[in-house]
Each structure stands twice: as C-alpha cells, then as structure tokens.
Amino acid sequence: MGAEVNSRVGGAAAPPISQTGPTLLSWIFRLTALAVVDGIAIWLLYQMFSDGIWQLALAIGIVTVLLNLIFLRDDLYPLRWISPGLALLVVLVIYPVLFSVYTAFTNYGDGHLLTQLQVVHLLEKRRFLAEGATLFNYTAYLSPDGTEYALYLEAPDGSEAYIAHQGSLEAVEPGTPPAEIEGFLPLARADILRGGHTQKLVAITFGNDETAFQVSDRQLGKAAEFQQRYTYLADEDAMRDNQTGVLYRPVQGTYTAEDSSTLTPGYQVVVGTRNFERLLTNPAFRQPFILVFAWTVGFALLAVFTTFAAGLLLAIALDDPDLPFQKLFRSLLLIPYAIPAFISVPVWVGLLNPEFGVITQFLQNTFGVTIPWFGSPIWAKVGIVLVNLWLGFPYMFLICTGALQALPTDIYEAADIDGANIFQRFWAITLPLLLITVGPLLVASFAFNFNNFVIIDLYNQGAPPMSGTPSPVGHTDILVSYTFRVAFSSGRGADLGYAAAITVAIFLILVVITWFQFRFTNMLEERSENV
C-alpha cells in the first residue's frame, strides 16, 4: 500500500467531476438569460450596422458568440465565472486599443466624423428653391399639445391647394382654409409673431420625400416647394447637384468636383500611413514632435530620479528605530500623497504666482531675484519638476521604507566587520539590493510620468507656446498633452486620426523603453542570486 502511494507523482488525484447533468430548471434559466443577452446584442448590432459602426458591432458580435459557447458547453464551465470580466475586457479595453490603432490610419476628425452612408443621407436632405418656383400662401395650424404644426397651402391663382404635415402631403380643393385640421387649430399671424412660432415653422420641412414645402423666413405668410439639392448615384459613387448639374466624386472622404469645390461634411476613410508620414516627414510636424518627445523622456527620467532620490533619502533617515516620533514623521510625509493632484497643483501654481505667490515674493525680498516660473521655457520645466517632486516623493518614500525593512541584516554585519563606511555600505549593499525590489516599480513610475497629463495641464497647460508650429503645442507639453491639443484644441478642428497616430507612436516608444528597462532589472536579479 505504501509503495503504491509513494509511486504516485504530482500529489493526490483530483476529485472526480460530477456526472450529474444540469437540471431542467437550470437549462431554462440559462437559455432565458442567453435569450435576453442575444436579444439585446441583436438590437445593438442592427443599430450599429445601420449607422455604419461595423467595428464595434463586430466586437459585440464576437463577444456574444463566445458567451453563448461558454454557457452552452459544459466543458467550458470554468470560464463562466470570468466570462463577464472577459466580455468587459474585450469591449472596454481591447476594442478601444484596436480602434485607436485603426483610427491612426484614417482621416477621422472634424469634417470627417460620419460614415459615408450618414453623409449621403445628410446631403440628400438638403433642399433648394428652384428659379421661378411658386410662392404659396399658407395658414399655420398648431396641435392641441402645442408640439406639432400643419399647413394649409394654396397657390396665389387658386389652382391648387394642399394640407401638409411633417412627413405627409394631401391635395385638397382650393377655397377657404378649414376651421381645423384633424384637431389642429389655426394660428393668427399676430399669434405667430408674438408666440415665437416663426423660427419653429422655418426649421420644419412639410410634405413628403417627393414634394417638400418650407416656410419663408423673409416673406410673411409665404411658403414654397423646395426640391432635393443632391442625389446619390450609386453606380458612379458620386453626388449630383440637381441645381447646377455638377458631379461630386469622393476624394479621400470628401465629395469633390472637377473645379476642386467640395461638399461638407466629409466621411471617414482609410488613408493608409498618411498620418505617420505627416509625423515623420513633414518638418512642420516633425520638429515639434521631436522637441516634445525629448522633453517627455527628460521629464519622465527627472521625475523618477528626483522622487526616488528624495523618497530613499527620507526612508533611510527615518529607518532608525530609536528615532523619536518616527511613526509621526512617516505619517506626515504621506500627506502630499493623500491630497489629489487636482488640488495640490493649483495650490503650487498660486505659490509660484509671479505677482502674489508666497515663494516668488520670498525670493524677491530675500535675494532680489524674480523667477519666471510660467513665462520661461526653462523655468516652467523646472517648476513642473519641483511640483512633481512634491507629489511623487511620498510614494517612493513608502516603497523604499518597506524595501529597507526587508533587507537582510547579516550582510551589514559582515560589512561592518570588513570595515566598510556608511557610503560604501550604501553604494555596494543598500542601493543594489533595493533596486532589485523597487526596479519594476521605477519602470512603472517612468511609464506613469511619461503620460502624466494632469500636472502638465494644471500647471501651465503646456505653455509657453512654441512659435511657428502648424499645431498647438507648448514648450512644457509632453506627448500625451500634445496629442490632446492636436485632437481637441487645434484651431483647424479636431484631428483625431493624427492624434491616434501620435498615440500609437507613444505606445511603441513605451514598449521599447520598458523592454530595455526590464532587461536591466533582470540583470539586477541575476546579480542578486550571487549575493
């Protein structure tokens, strides 16, 4: 018996899986829940495909199919517990990342926010008044609840008359306007002017798709039949201007005529690597990107170095157990970490104010020096590093305090026997062993500060601005804040495709830098094995 037990490898066998199948009630509950999920998914897919949002529809479709497989197959039972998290991971994390990469290869931005189908529908709704069109006299009618209008239209020569609603048109015998139209009561012209009905009537199209009337905003009591301005020619993939006869063909998401005139808005199309070419080859875009990238790397390195140095120094100073009020001092040093940056940074901006700031006034009264904390590119960067030091050193102090307490004491005893002084102990023992523990955290801190949008925007919004750049950028902007301004603060409108290209570039840069940093920390781990 003992030999049989000892011959087994890998421990005791797993308990047998229950052979009892699911009950009828559990199947009914499972199928009902899946029916609800599938019904919602089908409705969403229909709406998204109708609007041309096929990327998100594809992601939701894949998630729905996977959920059905997981809950219908018993061999996938363990995945049921994490399936909601996996679904949210795909929809809220993986899809936005993939969509951002896709957007980087498109012209997505102001003027090109809609799909082609949406643009065609929008253009086909535009109307024009043909030359010599008949101006009809109209009487306006208002519904009992005051939300809808109707018109009685009659030609000046009394040859034809219509009753028009929004979406319908009915020909009637000319004559006196009816006392009411299906419960709608007539409005006197004085009531139209006093009640603010004119603007509402002008904005409404009465009639159907074939014959549409609109109220004139220039001649009181007049309305005219407007015709469809643009018609989409599916065979030629072009828009025809019914007023002029000009054809507009698509050119990179914009309907363009032979004389280079265009129709707005445009629509989203894939433009290949054009955004990346703008970033890498256009000097107007390349120069600010290089300057911003250099400052981004410099700021991230300075932020990690200064906060780590200050945190480590304070952690070593308070590591003595015989120090009075040690716990109190440690608690007080964590206060900056507990205060949100949305509060701390504006406070520091006030302290550095060039006219009323306490720090600025102290430097002026004591040393006679006035430092342009916000107007000078150099001093603005120095101010950002100092404010970030205040915000970041408590975190480094916290992790260094924990790492110091985990260091073995026998190594220090051996160093004391060998006659090592305090500096030799620090450089040869404390710092190398400490970097093994906090090295990955330093990499994470570098990545965080590489994208530290909050302090850049709250301190000076990237100012002072650079001159001669085609996109809004400041000397203290880092890549993430530069991307934000290109996407949302450009004077020519949001350029989301170019901003997405910068985002992809940031991601690739961080991947490369993080890979090298983790390679460096692996070397430290190998070194620790020999200690």
ZIGI-V464291 format. One record per residue. N is the residue number from 1. PHI is phi as a letter, one per 40 degrees, with the letter a starting at -180 (NA if undefined). PSI is psi in whole degrees, 0 to 359 (NA if undefined). NEAR is the number of other C-alpha atoms within 10 Angstrom. Layout:
# ZIGI-V464291
N;PHI;PSI;NEAR + N;PHI;PSI;NEAR
This chain:
# ZIGI-V464291
1;NA;314;5 + 2;c;321;6 + 3;c;324;7 + 4;c;320;7 + 5;c;317;10 + 6;c;340;9 + 7;c;346;8 + 8;c;142;10 + 9;b;136;8 + 10;g;12;6 + 11;g;188;8 + 12;c;153;8 + 13;c;151;8 + 14;c;150;6 + 15;c;146;6 + 16;c;146;6 + 17;c;135;6 + 18;c;132;6 + 19;c;357;6 + 20;c;123;6 + 21;c;172;8 + 22;c;146;9 + 23;c;164;8 + 24;c;322;9 + 25;c;318;9 + 26;c;323;11 + 27;c;317;13 + 28;c;316;11 + 29;c;318;11 + 30;c;313;14 + 31;c;324;15 + 32;c;315;12 + 33;c;318;13 + 34;c;324;17 + 35;c;319;13 + 36;c;314;11 + 37;c;316;14 + 38;c;323;17 + 39;c;315;12 + 40;c;319;13 + 41;c;317;18 + 42;c;319;16 + 43;c;316;10 + 44;c;317;16 + 45;c;318;20 + 46;c;314;13 + 47;c;319;14 + 48;c;319;16 + 49;c;327;14 + 50;c;325;12 + 51;c;359;14 + 52;g;14;16 + 53;c;69;14 + 54;c;334;14 + 55;c;309;15 + 56;c;324;18 + 57;c;321;19 + 58;c;318;15 + 59;c;315;16 + 60;c;322;20 + 61;c;316;17 + 62;c;316;13 + 63;c;318;20 + 64;c;317;19 + 65;c;317;12 + 66;c;319;15 + 67;c;321;20 + 68;c;318;16 + 69;c;317;13 + 70;c;319;18 + 71;c;350;20 + 72;b;341;15 + 73;b;125;9 + 74;c;333;13 + 75;c;349;9 + 76;b;22;11 + 77;d;318;11 + 78;c;333;11 + 79;c;346;14 + 80;c;329;15 + 81;c;333;10 + 82;b;2;9 + 83;c;320;16 + 84;c;319;12 + 85;c;321;11 + 86;c;320;17 + 87;c;314;19 + 88;c;325;13 + 89;c;317;12 + 90;c;314;16 + 91;c;321;16 + 92;c;345;11 + 93;b;300;12 + 94;c;315;14 + 95;c;313;18 + 96;d;324;13 + 97;c;312;14 + 98;c;322;12 + 99;c;324;13 + 100;c;319;18 + 101;c;317;16 + 102;c;318;18 + 103;c;329;24 + 104;c;340;27 + 105;b;18;20 + 106;b;176;24 + 107;c;24;25 + 108;d;126;27 + 109;i;186;21 + 110;d;132;18 + 111;g;347;17 + 112;a;46;24 + 113;c;337;18 + 114;c;165;22 + 115;c;167;17 + 116;c;320;20 + 117;c;319;12 + 118;c;321;17 + 119;c;318;20 + 120;c;314;19 + 121;c;321;13 + 122;c;317;14 + 123;c;324;18 + 124;c;347;17 + 125;c;347;14 + 126;c;141;13 + 127;b;162;19 + 128;a;155;13 + 129;c;114;16 + 130;c;151;15 + 131;c;131;7 + 132;g;13;6 + 133;c;148;11 + 134;c;133;14 + 135;c;117;19 + 136;c;146;25 + 137;c;139;19 + 138;b;155;23 + 139;b;128;20 + 140;c;144;23 + 141;b;145;24 + 142;b;138;19 + 143;c;160;16 + 144;d;326;11 + 145;c;359;7 + 146;g;20;10 + 147;b;341;7 + 148;b;155;15 + 149;b;157;22 + 150;a;159;26 + 151;b;141;28 + 152;b;118;25 + 153;b;136;26 + 154;a;135;26 + 155;c;150;18 + 156;d;329;12 + 157;c;4;8 + 158;g;22;12 + 159;c;335;10 + 160;a;156;15 + 161;a;152;21 + 162;a;155;19 + 163;b;119;22 + 164;b;129;25 + 165;b;177;21 + 166;c;106;16 + 167;h;357;12 + 168;a;154;15 + 169;a;133;20 + 170;b;126;12 + 171;c;134;13 + 172;b;171;13 + 173;c;133;12 + 174;c;152;16 + 175;i;209;11 + 176;c;137;8 + 177;d;138;17 + 178;c;156;12 + 179;c;329;11 + 180;a;159;13 + 181;b;101;18 + 182;f;44;9 + 183;g;348;11 + 184;c;134;19 + 185;b;145;18 + 186;c;151;21 + 187;b;130;16 + 188;c;154;12 + 189;c;324;15 + 190;c;321;8 + 191;c;324;12 + 192;c;317;17 + 193;c;316;13 + 194;c;327;10 + 195;c;2;10 + 196;g;25;10 + 197;c;341;16 + 198;c;311;19 + 199;c;323;12 + 200;c;318;12 + 201;c;320;20 + 202;c;327;15 + 203;c;352;12 + 204;c;140;17 + 205;b;120;21 + 206;b;143;26 + 207;h;198;22 + 208;b;189;15 + 209;c;332;13 + 210;c;319;10 + 211;b;116;16 + 212;b;133;21 + 213;b;145;25 + 214;b;145;21 + 215;c;138;28 + 216;c;138;17 + 217;c;3;14 + 218;b;327;9 + 219;b;115;9 + 220;c;133;14 + 221;g;13;18 + 222;b;145;19 + 223;a;156;25 + 224;a;158;20 + 225;c;120;20 + 226;c;145;20 + 227;b;158;20 + 228;c;127;20 + 229;c;314;20 + 230;b;143;26 + 231;b;134;18 + 232;c;127;17 + 233;b;101;12 + 234;c;323;8 + 235;c;327;6 + 236;b;356;9 + 237;f;54;12 + 238;a;159;19 + 239;b;130;25 + 240;b;130;19 + 241;c;108;16 + 242;c;343;16 + 243;c;321;15 + 244;b;343;9 + 245;g;5;11 + 246;c;141;15 + 247;c;135;19 + 248;b;119;23 + 249;b;150;20 + 250;c;130;17 + 251;b;103;12 + 252;f;48;16 + 253;g;11;22 + 254;b;128;22 + 255;c;118;22 + 256;b;136;21 + 257;c;175;18 + 258;c;333;10 + 259;c;14;8 + 260;g;4;8 + 261;c;151;10 + 262;b;162;16 + 263;b;139;15 + 264;b;146;13 + 265;c;171;19 + 266;c;189;27 + 267;b;167;24 + 268;c;134;21 + 269;a;159;20 + 270;c;127;16 + 271;b;13;16 + 272;g;223;13 + 273;c;21;13 + 274;d;318;17 + 275;c;321;21 + 276;c;326;19 + 277;c;320;14 + 278;d;321;15 + 279;c;323;21 + 280;c;332;15 + 281;b;331;11 + 282;c;116;11 + 283;d;327;12 + 284;c;328;15 + 285;c;327;16 + 286;c;319;16 + 287;c;309;15 + 288;c;328;24 + 289;c;318;20 + 290;c;317;14 + 291;c;318;16 + 292;c;320;22 + 293;c;317;20 + 294;c;316;13 + 295;c;326;19 + 296;c;312;21 + 297;c;317;18 + 298;c;318;14 + 299;c;317;23 + 300;c;318;20 + 301;c;314;17 + 302;c;321;18 + 303;c;315;26 + 304;c;316;24 + 305;c;312;16 + 306;c;316;19 + 307;c;321;24 + 308;c;318;24 + 309;c;314;16 + 310;c;317;17 + 311;c;318;24 + 312;c;318;24 + 313;c;314;16 + 314;c;324;21 + 315;c;319;23 + 316;c;320;15 + 317;c;327;12 + 318;b;14;19 + 319;c;351;17 + 320;c;117;10 + 321;c;341;9 + 322;c;359;8 + 323;c;128;11 + 324;c;144;10 + 325;f;36;10 + 326;c;312;14 + 327;c;324;11 + 328;c;315;9 + 329;c;318;13 + 330;c;321;18 + 331;c;319;11 + 332;c;327;10 + 333;c;346;17 + 334;c;355;17 + 335;c;314;11 + 336;d;330;16 + 337;c;333;16 + 338;c;341;11 + 339;c;128;11 + 340;c;148;10 + 341;c;333;17 + 342;c;342;11 + 343;c;315;10 + 344;c;315;18 + 345;c;313;23 + 346;c;327;15 + 347;c;316;15 + 348;c;324;19 + 349;c;320;19 + 350;c;322;16 + 351;c;329;16 + 352;c;7;20 + 353;d;130;18 + 354;c;343;18 + 355;b;320;11 + 356;b;359;11 + 357;c;140;15 + 358;c;315;15 + 359;c;317;16 + 360;c;316;20 + 361;c;321;19 + 362;c;314;13 + 363;c;323;13 + 364;c;315;13 + 365;c;330;11 + 366;c;313;8 + 367;b;355;9 + 368;g;27;10 + 369;b;133;12 + 370;b;115;14 + 371;b;123;18 + 372;c;83;16 + 373;c;339;21 + 374;b;337;23 + 375;c;335;14 + 376;c;133;15 + 377;d;319;18 + 378;c;310;14 + 379;c;331;15 + 380;c;320;22 + 381;c;321;23 + 382;c;317;16 + 383;c;320;20 + 384;c;318;23 + 385;c;319;19 + 386;c;316;17 + 387;c;319;20 + 388;c;327;24 + 389;c;317;21 + 390;c;321;17 + 391;c;329;23 + 392;b;339;23 + 393;c;329;26 + 394;c;324;27 + 395;c;313;19 + 396;c;323;24 + 397;c;320;25 + 398;c;311;19 + 399;c;327;18 + 400;c;323;24 + 401;c;315;20 + 402;c;321;15 + 403;c;322;19 + 404;c;322;18 + 405;c;343;11 + 406;c;355;12 + 407;c;141;15 + 408;c;138;10 + 409;c;338;9 + 410;c;333;9 + 411;c;319;14 + 412;c;326;16 + 413;c;320;12 + 414;c;323;11 + 415;c;321;16 + 416;c;322;13 + 417;c;325;9 + 418;c;355;9 + 419;g;22;11 + 420;c;137;15 + 421;c;181;10 + 422;c;325;10 + 423;c;321;10 + 424;c;321;12 + 425;c;322;16 + 426;c;310;16 + 427;c;330;11 + 428;c;338;12 + 429;b;300;16 + 430;c;306;18 + 431;c;313;13 + 432;c;316;16 + 433;c;326;23 + 434;c;321;19 + 435;c;333;17 + 436;c;320;19 + 437;c;313;20 + 438;c;357;18 + 439;d;308;20 + 440;c;327;17 + 441;c;327;14 + 442;c;323;19 + 443;c;316;18 + 444;c;322;15 + 445;c;322;21 + 446;c;315;24 + 447;c;322;19 + 448;c;312;14 + 449;c;337;22 + 450;c;331;23 + 451;b;32;18 + 452;c;79;20 + 453;c;327;19 + 454;c;308;15 + 455;c;324;22 + 456;c;315;21 + 457;c;321;16 + 458;c;330;17 + 459;c;307;23 + 460;a;12;22 + 461;f;38;20 + 462;g;354;26 + 463;c;165;20 + 464;c;150;18 + 465;c;148;16 + 466;c;149;16 + 467;b;149;12 + 468;g;24;10 + 469;b;142;15 + 470;c;342;13 + 471;b;153;20 + 472;c;119;21 + 473;a;144;29 + 474;b;167;23 + 475;c;334;21 + 476;b;7;32 + 477;c;137;30 + 478;b;176;30 + 479;d;320;28 + 480;c;321;22 + 481;c;326;22 + 482;c;318;25 + 483;c;319;24 + 484;c;318;23 + 485;c;323;22 + 486;c;320;25 + 487;c;324;20 + 488;b;347;16 + 489;b;13;16 + 490;c;141;15 + 491;c;340;11 + 492;c;11;12 + 493;h;168;13 + 494;c;130;21 + 495;b;79;24 + 496;c;329;24 + 497;c;314;29 + 498;c;320;26 + 499;c;321;26 + 500;c;324;26 + 501;c;319;26 + 502;c;321;23 + 503;c;316;19 + 504;c;319;19 + 505;c;318;16 + 506;c;316;17 + 507;c;314;12 + 508;c;321;12 + 509;c;316;13 + 510;c;323;16 + 511;c;314;13 + 512;c;313;10 + 513;c;316;16 + 514;c;322;17 + 515;c;315;13 + 516;c;321;13 + 517;c;319;18 + 518;c;330;14 + 519;c;322;12 + 520;c;317;13 + 521;c;330;20 + 522;c;323;15 + 523;c;321;12 + 524;c;324;17 + 525;c;320;17 + 526;c;325;11 + 527;c;324;13 + 528;c;334;12 + 529;c;338;7 + 530;c;357;6 + 531;c;NA;8
